[in-house]
Amino acid sequence: MLNITNLTYRIQGRVLLEEAGLVLPDGVKAGFVGKNGTGKTTLFHLIQGHIAADSGSIEVNKKARIGAVAQEAPAGEETVLEVVLAADKERTALLKEAETATDPHRIGDIHMRLADIDAHTAEARASSILKGLGFEHDRQNAPTRELSGGWRMRVALAAVLFSQPDLLLLDEPTNYLDLEGTLWLEKYLATYPYTVFLISHDRDLLNKAVNAIVHLEHRKLTFYKGNYDTFESTRRMQMELNNKTREKTLEQIAHLQKFVDRFKAKATKAKQAQARVKMIEKLKPPEAMFDEHAAPFQFQQPKTELPTPMITLDKVSTGYGDKVILRNVTQRIDPDARIALIGVNGNGKSTFAKLLAGDIPVIDGALRINKKLEIAHFAQHQMDKLKPEQTPLEHVAELMPLDNETKRRSRLAQMGLTTSRMDTKAKNLSGGERARLLMGLITFSGPSMMILDEPTNHLDIDSRDALVYALNDYQGAVLIISHDRHLIEATCDTLWIAENGTIRELDEDLDSYQRNITSNKDKGGSGAAANGDRKQSRQEAAARRAELAPLKKKISDAENKMNRLRTEIDKIEAQLADPKVYNGPADKLIALGKDKARFAGDLEALEESWLELSAELEEAERV
């Protein structure tokens, strides 16, 4: 299906891939793993032809269709279902032609082809995919412009899954999904009939949805058969064998070198010494193999011991303004609690986290929180609290005004930031580095409780493992909202679920919950939302749309401006591509270059603003 030969690619002088090779067999489902920033997404762009390699070749079967999630999620008047159906371009073209065709033979061919591709089941298949990704029937028929950025990315994912390309490229598809959506996607990919190439840091997904692993390390690609656990054990055995061979070779070289050093000056032994020199030259020990472990997390331990319980909720209701999201919540949290809060997005998980963190008020009932309790709340939207123009060192300096730079850097090292990144502006840090910095800042003073809302979205597998270790060392209470089952199972002993407008403890374990979820979706269960009062749901949806309208307008305005800037940049690039412009006045060429740079700068600023607004809207949609 995919054949990569001697591929080399550089970006800004940095080599990401160097004479890399890979053969991806037809029908394989391969997970693509490697450290953040090593070039996994770049390889996907190379495969799709978005960028050109410096050397080498990428070959895909000539008749194969390549599919990937669109970078720009749909946001128009088309309904969610219409957008997904339109992804099958052949079906769409045939249906359009069928409306105007007059030749009886052609009409017959069209309908025969429509039957061959199961066009009559298309709507049901598209609806099933959307349901698996969290879209109930009412939402499937809503215009995409009403969705937040995260939900629109789900539409884009549904569209590429529905189109069933021969080579499916997926880049961290679970980042926009809740646990239920992740479980559905895992099962869907495991039975996908064609080839899958999947970038993911979700260990469970890589264990259950793929049958091969491609590892990017040291600018090379290595193919392993089996799931992620098999890859780990196989690679470890390879490392041990390689390093033992290296040790034996080095010992042999040292032994030969001793003879050379001892007898090279003696005429009677000169020939023997020379022979051993040649033997040494032929002995080339393999390079040492070692794990590139992620930097550890280290959280400050609670500075205060609190009595049990430290939080109690008695028939609590909460929400936003007059809009009640959660009702009749009766729970308690002890100082040693390890709770995972699960449930479909939109059922109030983030709302509950905000309630405990003090970001939203109690509408009814009694919430009792120990006065000495300090809570550290991590959520994706809180990344905005980082000051983009300040370095991590400057962030920490504000919290350590009386300490010297050495102590400040030591604290940053505990957060897992390298020396060079300590002096890098926050806006230029990777997502994982920003997450590390934020976690370090919010736990700076030793809180007695941590609330983590999707903390692993920007972390690679090793960093996720480091987070697990740190949480297990942390002695305070922990409440985690996550789609990462490995994180939940490794750190939590209690499951709470947000559903039907409340929070309750789940009696079953995560495996049982998973079986029930997948079983219900296989049977086409309608879910709690679909069984509710339709009229009330429509009224609530209308109120919600009105509440979010100003934010959506800002996003729409930003998108329109970005499109205009892209158009201007395209016009300038077209002029710069004309050889005649280089024979004309120099000032015109300079002006074009300046205009392009100015438009590119404006576009970058707008894109950052769009991402922030989209994240804000997504957070609002999740409550």
Helices and strands as residue ranges (DSSP letters): E 2-11, E 14-24, E 29-33, H 40-48, E 55-60, E 66-68, H 80-85, H 89-100, H 104-116, G 119-121, H 122-132, H 137-140, G 144-146, H 149-163, E 167-171, G 173-176, H 179-190, E 195-199, H 203-208, E 212-217, E 220-225, H 228-263, G 267-269, H 270-282, E 311-320, E 323-333, E 338-342, H 349-357, E 362-369, E 375-378, G 380-385, H 392-399, H 405-414, H 419-422, G 426-428, H 431-442, E 449-453, H 461-473, E 477-481, H 485-491, E 494-499, E 502-505, H 510-522, H 527-531, H 534-576, G 579-583, H 586-622
